[in-house]
Amino acid sequence: MADTIESEIYVSPFDSIDLINPLELLSKWVDEAKELGLPEPDAMNLATVDKDGNPHNRMVLMRHINDSEIGFFTNLESSKANDIFNGSRTSSTLWWPQLSRQVRLEGMAQEMSRKMVDSYFAQRPRNSKIAAWSSKQSSQLESMDKLHQVFDGFSQKFAADTIPTPPFWGGFIINVEKIEYWLGREFRLHDRIVLSKHGDAWAKHRIYP
Ligand SMILES: Cc1cc2nc3c(=O)[nH]c(=O)nc-3n(C[C@H](O)[C@H](O)[C@H](O)COP(=O)(O)O)c2cc1C
């Protein structure tokens, strides 16, 4: 029969998720995307809400992950940073179309320690460091010429020096409270599992596609 599903042979990877480390599967999926050479394997969409309740989203790179947190780096005076400092919760999505996999995460963000920020900034390419100094991210810019002038100015200023982390540049750690793993399957019989934190404990339940 052409359109029947042999569901008994499907073994879901979600059945073996360890609730002690609910982000382990995310870490594994990012690693697999990297191994396959997929573009921007740790790019995630990050949504925040401004003080008037308007949602905003943009891509950032997920540069930190452990058993309960993810993190990213950004300008601390940007729109997203303002939203977070004003108490916005965050919602993030990663998607690897070639693998038919999606992960959604929710949680509160807090500013990353300067120690962590400095150690990440130190290993960035020199021109990326200068670009960080040159950008008043999300503020109005009169022209691209102006940006190049500012970049050249900082290049000269730091010509002979180690480039320190700009005080306005940093990162955020999201304390993850809810995760949804999504695995695309034939006939849209997708496999979805939600992991949610209750106090210190995690619970999981499956949801319809
Ligand atoms: C693939 C991709 C990755 C990005 N990664 C970052 C990032 O890690 N940090 C960052 O501040 N902006 C990153 N950006 C730029 C943001 O999407 C955004 O334009 C910028 O942070 C300003 O956002 P805001 O005005 O909402 O604060 C990335 C953009 C793309 C397309």
The ligand as a MOL file (V3000), in Angstrom:
LIG
                    3D

  0  0  0     0  0            999 V3000
M  V30 BEGIN CTAB
M  V30 COUNTS 31 33 0 0 0
M  V30 BEGIN ATOM
M  V30 1 C 23.5300 34.6530 10.5540 0
M  V30 2 C 23.5880 35.9000 11.3980 0
M  V30 3 C 24.2400 35.8760 12.6110 0
M  V30 4 C 24.3030 37.0130 13.4110 0
M  V30 5 N 24.9230 36.9450 14.6230 0
M  V30 6 C 24.9130 38.0210 15.4360 0
M  V30 7 C 25.4550 37.9270 16.7500 0
M  V30 8 O 25.9490 36.8690 17.1950 0
M  V30 9 N 25.4110 39.0310 17.5360 0
M  V30 10 C 24.8590 40.2040 17.0990 0
M  V30 11 O 24.8490 41.1740 17.8550 0
M  V30 12 N 24.3190 40.3170 15.8690 0
M  V30 13 C 24.3240 39.2510 15.0320 0
M  V30 14 N 23.7560 39.3430 13.7910 0
M  V30 15 C 23.1080 40.6220 13.3990 0
M  V30 16 C 21.7010 40.6600 14.0430 0
M  V30 17 O 20.8170 39.8430 13.3230 0
M  V30 18 C 21.1330 42.0720 14.1490 0
M  V30 19 O 21.1010 42.6930 12.8760 0
M  V30 20 C 21.9090 42.9650 15.1020 0
M  V30 21 O 22.3680 42.2390 16.2320 0
M  V30 22 C 21.0740 44.1400 15.5900 0
M  V30 23 O 19.9170 43.6490 16.2140 0
M  V30 24 P 19.0010 44.5690 17.1600 0
M  V30 25 O 18.9360 45.9310 16.5060 0
M  V30 26 O 17.6760 43.9070 17.1810 0
M  V30 27 O 19.6510 44.6140 18.5100 0
M  V30 28 C 23.7010 38.2210 12.9660 0
M  V30 29 C 23.0490 38.2540 11.7260 0
M  V30 30 C 23.0000 37.1130 10.9550 0
M  V30 31 C 22.2840 37.1760 9.6240 0
M  V30 END ATOM
M  V30 BEGIN BOND
M  V30 1 1 1 2
M  V30 2 1 2 3
M  V30 3 2 2 30
M  V30 4 2 3 4
M  V30 5 1 4 5
M  V30 6 1 4 28
M  V30 7 2 5 6
M  V30 8 1 6 7
M  V30 9 1 6 13
M  V30 10 2 7 8
M  V30 11 1 7 9
M  V30 12 1 9 10
M  V30 13 2 10 11
M  V30 14 1 10 12
M  V30 15 2 12 13
M  V30 16 1 13 14
M  V30 17 1 14 15
M  V30 18 1 14 28
M  V30 19 1 15 16
M  V30 20 1 16 17
M  V30 21 1 16 18
M  V30 22 1 18 19
M  V30 23 1 18 20
M  V30 24 1 20 21
M  V30 25 1 20 22
M  V30 26 1 22 23
M  V30 27 1 23 24
M  V30 28 2 24 25
M  V30 29 1 24 26
M  V30 30 1 24 27
M  V30 31 2 28 29
M  V30 32 1 29 30
M  V30 33 1 30 31
M  V30 END BOND
M  V30 END CTAB
M  END
